[in-house]
Amino acid sequence: MKTLILMLFVVSLLYSCGSDSESAKQGQKNGKCFTDNTCEEGLYCSNNKCLVKKTECDGVTCSNHGVCIIENALPKCECENYYYADGIECKDSPKDICLTPSANQQLTFADVTEETELGKSLLKVTGSNIVVTDLDNDNWPDIFVSKGDKNRETPETPKNLYRLLKNIKGLGFTDVTWTSGLFKTQSGENGRVASFSIFADINGDGFKDAFVASYTDSSANVVDSSDIFFNNGDGTFTIQPNQKFTTSFRDPVASVAFLDYNKDGYLDIYVGHHYSTYGDLGSCIGDNLFEGDGFGLFVDATVKANLKTQPTTTQTLVSGKNHKPTWGVTACDIDGDGWTDLMSTS
């Protein structure tokens, strides 16, 4: 009996020693981390090894772009320039926050024009037409500004009629007008008419392309066409072959909207035209709907979509089917039936 007890004790001791000689189990102290780089409670993962936490900052790397501090007994990241804290991570763009204000909460705004370098001391940005969009997919909104002009300007003698401003991660803006390619003519000159512009992903590559409009009425000194520009993927643009978005040589494009009117998955363009000669209804041309093929080519679908209007006569004025001096267009589903409707104002 004594011999049997002794043997059992030796076997137990050997088994125990064998276990100690093996590495700790996954997730435990000195063991490997779990596959999601975590460990059991009270431990943290470092170099795929589970260690005992000594402070709340142990294991918090701040995405290698900041340092961890403890605030109110909780870890918090203080991030480098151009990075923003999101929990215990440092990200290169701030977290989108949508809040529903309470009944007694007042929404306030602060003027940061000078702080963001847009004001009189630096960029001196002025304009009457503004588009805010992310041109290079860095999650920071960039700005297109125009004075709605119908003349050209050049990099050598800029009048700041048209501006493209890149957001420097929330710290300000830099002028990329002349390096963006967005203001080139069909002949390659830098300094086209760009009365206004709208942006959308026309060719489905994930980057916002541009429709640059040219308001060229009878008083315009030069005639630049309205053109499509493809985004190169870095916020610069390449002009596409000219397409006629008008039935007139001089085309005062006043407003444009992207939509998918036939639900084929490709963007279409609705173009509104103003007076060719201001105040003369007879100089107006009809608005147009252009159907896109998803590759940047558009064909006139105005008649197909039953949108064609007629030159101004007594009869068309009475019927309301005359060409009008359109000043604004927009596209949205007004009646909630799932199909995009159009609104044109004059």
C-alpha positions as CSV (number, residue, x, y, z in Angstrom):
1,M,0.0,0.0,0.0
2,K,2.8,2.4,0.9
3,T,4.5,1.6,-2.4
4,L,1.3,2.4,-4.3
5,I,0.8,5.7,-2.6
6,L,4.4,6.7,-3.2
7,M,4.0,5.8,-6.9
8,L,0.9,7.9,-7.2
9,F,2.6,10.8,-5.6
10,V,5.6,10.5,-7.9
11,V,3.3,10.4,-11.0
12,S,1.3,13.4,-9.7
13,L,4.6,15.3,-9.1
14,L,5.9,14.4,-12.5
15,Y,2.6,15.5,-14.1
16,S,2.7,18.8,-12.2
17,C,6.3,19.4,-13.2
18,G,5.5,18.6,-16.8
19,S,2.7,21.3,-16.7
20,D,5.1,23.9,-15.2
21,S,7.6,23.2,-17.9
22,E,5.0,24.0,-20.6
23,S,4.2,27.5,-21.6
24,A,1.1,29.1,-20.1
25,K,-2.1,28.7,-21.9
26,Q,-3.3,31.2,-24.5
27,G,-4.6,34.3,-22.9
28,Q,-3.0,33.7,-19.6
29,K,0.0,35.3,-17.9
30,N,3.1,34.8,-20.0
31,G,1.1,32.9,-22.6
32,K,0.4,33.9,-26.1
33,C,-2.3,36.4,-26.8
34,F,-5.7,35.5,-28.3
35,T,-6.0,35.8,-32.0
36,D,-7.6,39.2,-31.6
37,N,-4.6,40.5,-29.6
38,T,-6.4,40.3,-26.2
39,C,-5.8,38.4,-23.0
40,E,-7.8,37.4,-19.9
41,E,-9.0,40.1,-17.7
42,G,-6.3,41.9,-15.8
43,L,-3.7,41.2,-18.5
44,Y,-2.7,42.9,-21.7
45,C,-1.1,41.8,-24.9
46,S,2.4,43.0,-25.8
47,N,4.4,41.4,-28.6
48,N,1.9,38.5,-28.7
49,K,2.6,37.8,-25.0
50,C,0.1,38.3,-22.1
51,L,1.5,40.4,-19.2
52,V,0.1,41.7,-16.0
53,K,-1.4,45.3,-16.1
54,K,0.3,47.7,-13.8
55,T,-1.5,50.8,-14.9
56,E,-4.6,51.4,-17.1
57,C,-2.3,52.6,-19.9
58,D,-0.5,49.2,-20.2
59,G,-1.3,47.8,-23.6
60,V,-2.7,51.1,-25.0
61,T,-0.5,52.0,-28.0
62,C,-2.6,54.9,-29.3
63,S,-2.1,53.4,-32.8
64,N,1.6,54.4,-32.5
65,H,0.7,58.0,-33.0
66,G,0.3,59.3,-29.5
67,V,0.9,58.6,-25.8
68,C,-1.5,57.2,-23.2
69,I,-2.5,59.2,-20.1
70,I,-4.9,58.3,-17.3
71,E,-7.8,60.7,-16.8
72,N,-10.6,59.9,-14.3
73,A,-9.1,56.5,-13.8
74,L,-9.5,55.7,-17.5
75,P,-6.9,55.5,-20.3
76,K,-6.9,58.4,-22.9
77,C,-4.7,59.1,-25.9
78,E,-2.9,62.4,-26.5
79,C,-2.3,62.3,-30.2
80,E,0.4,63.7,-32.5
81,N,-0.3,66.6,-34.9
82,Y,-2.8,65.6,-37.7
83,Y,-4.1,62.7,-35.6
84,Y,-7.3,62.7,-33.4
85,A,-8.2,60.6,-30.4
86,D,-11.0,58.1,-30.9
87,G,-11.3,56.2,-27.7
88,I,-7.9,54.7,-27.2
89,E,-6.8,55.0,-30.8
90,C,-5.2,57.9,-32.7
91,K,-6.8,58.3,-36.2
92,D,-5.8,60.6,-39.0
93,S,-9.4,62.0,-39.3
94,P,-11.8,62.8,-36.5
95,K,-14.7,60.6,-35.7
96,D,-18.0,61.6,-37.4
97,I,-20.5,62.6,-34.7
98,C,-24.2,63.1,-35.2
99,L,-26.1,64.5,-32.3
100,T,-29.7,65.1,-31.6
101,P,-29.9,68.3,-29.6
102,S,-32.2,68.4,-26.6
103,A,-35.1,70.8,-26.5
104,N,-33.2,73.3,-24.4
105,Q,-29.9,72.9,-26.3
106,Q,-28.7,75.9,-28.3
107,L,-26.6,75.4,-31.4
108,T,-23.8,77.9,-31.8
109,F,-21.1,78.6,-34.3
110,A,-17.7,80.2,-34.1
111,D,-16.0,82.1,-36.9
112,V,-12.8,80.3,-37.7
113,T,-12.1,82.0,-41.1
114,E,-8.8,83.4,-40.1
115,E,-7.8,80.4,-38.0
116,T,-8.2,78.1,-41.0
117,E,-6.2,80.6,-43.2
118,L,-9.2,81.4,-45.5
119,G,-9.5,85.0,-44.4
120,K,-7.9,88.3,-45.4
121,S,-4.5,87.7,-43.8
122,L,-3.6,84.6,-46.0
123,L,-5.7,83.0,-48.7
124,K,-8.2,85.9,-49.0
125,V,-11.0,83.6,-50.2
126,T,-14.1,85.3,-51.6
127,G,-16.9,83.9,-53.7
128,S,-20.6,83.5,-54.4
129,N,-20.7,79.8,-55.2
130,I,-19.3,77.2,-52.7
131,V,-19.1,73.4,-52.9
132,V,-17.8,71.3,-50.0
133,T,-16.6,67.8,-50.9
134,D,-13.8,65.3,-50.1
135,L,-11.7,65.2,-53.3
136,D,-9.0,62.8,-52.3
137,N,-10.9,60.4,-49.9
138,D,-8.9,61.4,-46.9
139,N,-12.1,62.1,-44.9
140,W,-11.4,65.8,-44.8
141,P,-13.8,68.2,-46.6
142,D,-12.2,70.3,-49.3
143,I,-13.7,73.5,-50.9
144,F,-14.4,74.7,-54.4
145,V,-15.1,78.4,-54.5
146,S,-16.2,80.5,-57.5
147,K,-17.4,84.0,-58.1
148,G,-19.7,82.8,-60.8
149,D,-17.7,84.6,-63.4
150,K,-17.7,84.0,-67.2
151,N,-14.1,85.0,-67.9
152,R,-10.8,83.2,-67.9
153,E,-7.9,83.9,-65.6
154,T,-4.3,82.5,-65.6
155,P,-1.8,81.4,-63.0
156,E,0.5,84.3,-64.0
157,T,-2.2,86.9,-63.4
158,P,-4.8,85.3,-61.0
159,K,-7.9,87.2,-60.1
160,N,-9.1,84.5,-57.7
161,L,-12.2,84.0,-59.7
162,Y,-12.1,80.3,-59.1
163,R,-10.4,78.5,-56.2
164,L,-9.8,74.9,-55.2
165,L,-8.7,74.6,-51.5
166,K,-7.4,71.4,-49.9
167,N,-8.1,70.7,-46.3
168,I,-4.9,70.1,-44.3
169,K,-6.4,67.7,-41.7
170,G,-8.5,70.3,-40.0
171,L,-5.6,72.7,-39.4
172,G,-6.3,74.9,-42.4
173,F,-6.4,75.0,-46.2
174,T,-3.9,75.2,-49.0
175,D,-4.6,76.6,-52.5
176,V,-4.3,73.8,-55.1
177,T,-6.1,75.7,-57.9
178,W,-3.4,75.6,-60.5
179,T,-1.9,72.2,-59.7
180,S,-5.3,70.4,-59.6
181,G,-5.9,70.1,-63.3
182,L,-9.5,71.2,-62.7
183,F,-9.1,74.5,-64.5
184,K,-7.6,73.3,-67.8
185,T,-9.2,74.0,-71.1
186,Q,-9.7,71.4,-73.9
187,S,-6.4,72.7,-75.4
188,G,-4.5,72.1,-72.2
189,E,-4.2,75.7,-71.0
190,N,-4.5,76.4,-67.3
191,G,-7.2,79.0,-66.7
192,R,-10.5,78.0,-68.1
193,V,-13.9,79.5,-67.2
194,A,-15.3,77.6,-64.2
195,S,-18.4,79.4,-63.3
196,F,-19.3,76.6,-60.9
197,S,-18.8,72.9,-60.4
198,I,-20.5,69.9,-58.9
199,F,-18.9,66.6,-57.9
200,A,-19.9,63.0,-58.0
201,D,-18.3,59.6,-58.8
202,I,-19.2,59.4,-62.5
203,N,-17.1,56.4,-63.5
204,G,-17.5,54.3,-60.4
205,D,-13.9,54.2,-59.2
206,G,-14.7,55.5,-55.7
207,F,-13.4,59.1,-56.3
208,K,-15.5,62.2,-56.9
209,D,-15.3,63.5,-60.5
210,A,-16.4,67.0,-61.6
211,F,-18.8,68.7,-64.0
212,V,-17.2,72.1,-64.5
213,A,-19.8,74.5,-65.9
214,S,-19.2,77.5,-68.1
215,Y,-21.7,80.3,-68.0
216,T,-21.1,81.9,-71.4
217,D,-23.9,84.2,-72.5
218,S,-23.8,86.8,-75.4
219,S,-21.7,89.2,-73.3
220,A,-18.9,86.6,-72.6
221,N,-15.5,87.4,-74.0
222,V,-14.4,83.8,-74.4
223,V,-16.4,80.6,-74.9
224,D,-15.3,77.6,-72.9
225,S,-17.4,74.5,-73.0
226,S,-18.8,72.8,-69.9
227,D,-16.8,69.7,-69.3
228,I,-16.4,66.4,-67.4
229,F,-13.2,66.0,-65.4
230,F,-12.1,62.6,-64.0
231,N,-10.5,62.4,-60.6
232,N,-7.1,60.8,-60.8
233,G,-7.5,59.3,-57.3
234,D,-5.3,61.9,-55.5
235,G,-7.5,65.0,-55.8
236,T,-6.1,66.0,-59.2
237,F,-8.2,65.9,-62.3
238,T,-8.0,65.1,-66.1
239,I,-10.3,66.8,-68.5
240,Q,-12.4,64.4,-70.7
241,P,-13.1,64.8,-74.4
242,N,-15.6,67.5,-75.1
243,Q,-19.3,66.6,-75.1
244,K,-22.1,69.0,-76.1
245,F,-24.2,69.7,-73.0
246,T,-26.1,72.4,-74.9
247,T,-27.9,73.1,-78.2
248,S,-26.3,76.5,-78.5
249,F,-22.8,77.8,-79.1
250,R,-23.0,80.2,-76.3
251,D,-24.4,78.4,-73.3
252,P,-25.2,80.1,-70.0
253,V,-25.3,77.0,-67.8
254,A,-26.8,78.2,-64.6
255,S,-27.3,75.1,-62.6
256,V,-26.6,71.3,-62.8
257,A,-27.7,68.3,-60.8
258,F,-26.5,64.7,-60.8
259,L,-29.2,61.9,-60.5
260,D,-30.0,58.4,-61.7
261,Y,-33.3,59.1,-63.3
262,N,-33.8,55.6,-64.8
263,K,-32.3,53.5,-62.0
264,D,-29.7,51.8,-64.2
265,G,-27.0,52.4,-61.6
266,Y,-25.2,55.1,-63.7
267,L,-25.3,58.9,-63.0
268,D,-27.2,61.1,-65.3
269,I,-26.9,65.0,-65.5
270,Y,-29.7,67.5,-65.6
271,V,-28.5,70.9,-67.0
272,G,-30.4,74.2,-66.6
273,H,-29.7,77.1,-69.0
274,H,-30.3,80.8,-68.3
275,Y,-30.8,83.7,-70.8
276,S,-28.3,83.9,-73.6
277,T,-29.2,87.6,-73.8
278,Y,-30.3,88.7,-70.4
279,G,-34.0,89.6,-70.3
280,D,-34.8,88.2,-73.7
281,L,-37.1,85.1,-73.4
282,G,-36.5,84.4,-77.1
283,S,-32.8,83.8,-76.3
284,C,-33.6,81.0,-73.9
285,I,-32.9,77.3,-74.7
286,G,-34.5,74.3,-73.0
287,D,-33.1,72.5,-70.1
288,N,-31.5,69.1,-70.9
289,L,-31.3,65.7,-69.3
290,F,-28.2,63.7,-70.3
291,E,-28.1,59.9,-69.7
292,G,-24.8,58.5,-68.5
293,D,-23.2,55.2,-69.5
294,G,-21.1,54.8,-66.3
295,F,-17.9,55.5,-68.2
296,G,-18.2,59.3,-68.6
297,L,-20.2,59.5,-71.8
298,F,-23.6,61.2,-71.9
299,V,-26.3,61.3,-74.5
300,D,-29.3,63.7,-74.6
301,A,-32.3,62.0,-73.2
302,T,-34.5,65.1,-72.9
303,V,-37.1,64.0,-75.4
304,K,-37.0,60.4,-74.1
305,A,-37.8,61.6,-70.6
306,N,-40.6,63.9,-71.8
307,L,-38.8,67.0,-70.7
308,K,-38.5,68.9,-74.0
309,T,-39.8,72.5,-74.0
310,Q,-40.4,74.8,-77.0
311,P,-39.2,78.3,-78.1
312,T,-41.1,81.1,-76.6
313,T,-44.3,82.0,-78.5
314,T,-47.7,83.2,-77.4
315,Q,-49.0,79.6,-77.6
316,T,-46.1,78.1,-75.6
317,L,-46.4,80.9,-73.0
318,V,-50.0,80.0,-72.5
319,S,-49.4,76.3,-72.3
320,G,-46.3,76.8,-70.0
321,K,-44.2,74.7,-72.3
322,N,-41.9,77.5,-73.4
323,H,-38.1,77.6,-72.7
324,K,-37.4,79.4,-69.4
325,P,-34.4,81.2,-68.0
326,T,-33.5,78.5,-65.5
327,W,-31.5,79.7,-62.5
328,G,-31.5,76.6,-60.3
329,V,-32.2,72.9,-60.6
330,T,-32.3,70.1,-58.0
331,A,-33.1,66.4,-58.0
332,C,-34.7,64.5,-55.2
333,D,-37.6,62.0,-54.6
334,I,-40.4,64.6,-53.8
335,D,-43.3,62.2,-53.4
336,G,-41.5,59.2,-51.9
337,D,-42.3,56.7,-54.7
338,G,-38.6,55.7,-55.1
339,W,-38.0,57.7,-58.3
340,T,-36.0,60.9,-58.5
341,D,-38.0,64.0,-59.4
342,L,-36.6,67.3,-60.8
343,M,-37.2,70.9,-59.8
344,S,-36.3,73.8,-62.1
345,T,-36.6,77.4,-60.9
346,S,-36.3,80.6,-62.9
